[in-house]
Amino acid sequence: MIRPILFVSGTILAATLGAAVVSGQAPTKTTNSGVYTAAQAERGKKIFEGKCTACHDTERFTGDVFLDPWDGKPLKDVWDVASGTMPEDNPGSLQQQEYGDIIAFFLSLNQFPTGDTELKGEGAAMATIKIEKKK
């Protein structure tokens, strides 16, 4: 009777590890690596002002209040919340790139450096970036 339990546990462990490998990769960049452009952040600001400020103030997305819970985690975690639950009255209704642009705006609010390449509006791209709070 012990063997089936061990077999099932091993199967669950293998499936879990396999899903982790398939679902994404470990972050290879950080938010301090210039992962968005200034133009993208400006687009994100306009989208945020047009679609988000009825419920959210930008202060909610700046400083320690915003960064502490996400520090050390993949940017995909922010992506999942934004793209999966916002706007509150119609979750997931924005274009994927609009969510990416809004996240770029959040990065600019927190004075992360800009770069030459836009942040792609897709979960896989967000999974490659670790949020790294400036110390």
C-alpha positions as CSV (number, residue, x, y, z in Angstrom):
1,M,0.0,0.0,0.0
2,I,2.9,2.3,0.6
3,R,4.2,1.9,-2.9
4,P,1.1,3.4,-4.7
5,I,1.2,6.4,-2.4
6,L,4.9,6.9,-3.2
7,F,4.3,6.4,-6.8
8,V,1.4,8.9,-6.8
9,S,3.6,11.4,-4.9
10,G,6.4,11.0,-7.3
11,T,4.1,11.4,-10.2
12,I,2.7,14.6,-8.7
13,L,6.2,15.9,-8.0
14,A,7.3,15.1,-11.6
15,A,4.2,16.8,-13.1
16,T,4.7,19.9,-10.9
17,L,8.4,20.2,-11.8
18,G,7.6,19.6,-15.5
19,A,4.9,22.3,-15.4
20,A,7.3,24.7,-13.9
21,V,9.8,24.1,-16.7
22,V,7.2,24.4,-19.4
23,S,5.3,27.3,-18.0
24,G,8.2,29.7,-18.0
25,Q,11.8,30.3,-17.4
26,A,13.8,31.8,-14.6
27,P,14.1,35.6,-14.8
28,T,17.2,36.6,-16.8
29,K,16.9,40.4,-16.4
30,T,15.7,42.7,-13.7
31,T,13.6,45.8,-13.7
32,N,16.9,47.7,-13.4
33,S,18.0,46.5,-16.8
34,G,16.1,49.0,-18.9
35,V,13.2,46.6,-19.9
36,Y,10.8,49.3,-21.3
37,T,11.0,52.5,-23.3
38,A,10.1,56.1,-22.3
39,A,7.6,56.2,-25.2
40,Q,6.0,53.0,-24.0
41,A,5.6,54.4,-20.5
42,E,4.0,57.5,-21.9
43,R,1.5,55.3,-23.8
44,G,0.9,53.4,-20.6
45,K,0.3,56.6,-18.7
46,K,-2.4,57.6,-21.2
47,I,-4.1,54.2,-21.1
48,F,-4.0,54.3,-17.3
49,E,-5.5,57.8,-17.2
50,G,-8.2,56.8,-19.6
51,K,-9.2,53.4,-18.2
52,C,-7.9,53.1,-14.7
53,T,-8.0,56.4,-12.7
54,A,-11.7,56.1,-12.1
55,C,-10.8,53.4,-9.5
56,H,-7.0,53.8,-9.0
57,D,-4.7,56.6,-8.0
58,T,-1.1,56.4,-9.3
59,E,0.2,56.6,-5.7
60,R,-1.0,53.0,-5.2
61,F,1.6,51.9,-7.8
62,T,4.7,53.7,-6.5
63,G,7.2,53.4,-3.8
64,D,7.5,50.8,-1.0
65,V,3.8,50.2,-0.8
66,F,3.8,48.9,-4.4
67,L,7.3,47.4,-4.6
68,D,7.7,45.6,-1.3
69,P,5.2,42.8,-2.1
70,W,6.7,42.3,-5.6
71,D,10.4,42.6,-4.8
72,G,12.3,39.5,-6.0
73,K,9.4,38.1,-7.9
74,P,9.0,37.9,-11.7
75,L,7.2,40.8,-13.4
76,K,4.8,38.2,-14.6
77,D,3.2,38.2,-11.2
78,V,2.2,41.9,-11.7
79,W,1.1,41.0,-15.3
80,D,-1.1,38.2,-14.0
81,V,-3.0,40.4,-11.6
82,A,-3.3,43.3,-14.1
83,S,-4.3,41.2,-17.1
84,G,-6.4,38.8,-15.2
85,T,-8.4,41.1,-12.9
86,M,-8.4,44.5,-14.4
87,P,-10.4,46.6,-15.1
88,E,-12.5,45.5,-12.2
89,D,-15.7,45.9,-14.2
90,N,-14.4,44.0,-17.2
91,P,-11.3,41.9,-16.4
92,G,-9.0,41.1,-19.3
93,S,-10.7,43.5,-21.7
94,L,-7.7,45.5,-22.6
95,Q,-5.3,44.5,-25.4
96,Q,-2.4,42.5,-24.2
97,Q,0.1,45.2,-25.2
98,E,-2.0,47.8,-23.3
99,Y,-1.4,45.8,-20.1
100,G,2.3,45.8,-21.0
101,D,2.3,49.5,-21.6
102,I,0.6,50.1,-18.2
103,I,3.2,48.0,-16.5
104,A,5.9,50.0,-18.3
105,F,4.2,53.1,-16.8
106,F,4.4,51.6,-13.3
107,L,8.1,50.9,-13.8
108,S,8.6,54.6,-14.8
109,L,6.6,55.8,-11.8
110,N,9.2,53.9,-9.7
111,Q,12.1,55.4,-11.6
112,F,13.4,52.2,-13.1
113,P,15.7,52.9,-16.0
114,T,14.4,53.0,-19.6
115,G,16.0,51.0,-22.4
116,D,15.9,50.7,-26.2
117,T,13.4,47.9,-26.4
118,E,9.7,47.9,-25.4
119,L,8.4,45.5,-22.8
120,K,6.3,42.9,-24.7
121,G,2.7,42.6,-23.6
122,E,2.8,38.9,-22.9
123,G,3.2,36.7,-19.9
124,A,6.2,34.8,-21.2
125,A,8.2,38.1,-21.7
126,M,7.3,39.2,-18.2
127,A,8.4,35.9,-16.7
128,T,12.0,36.7,-17.8
129,I,12.2,39.9,-15.7
130,K,12.7,39.9,-11.9
131,I,11.4,42.9,-10.0
132,E,14.4,44.2,-8.2
133,K,13.8,47.1,-5.8
134,K,16.6,49.6,-5.7
135,K,18.4,49.3,-2.4
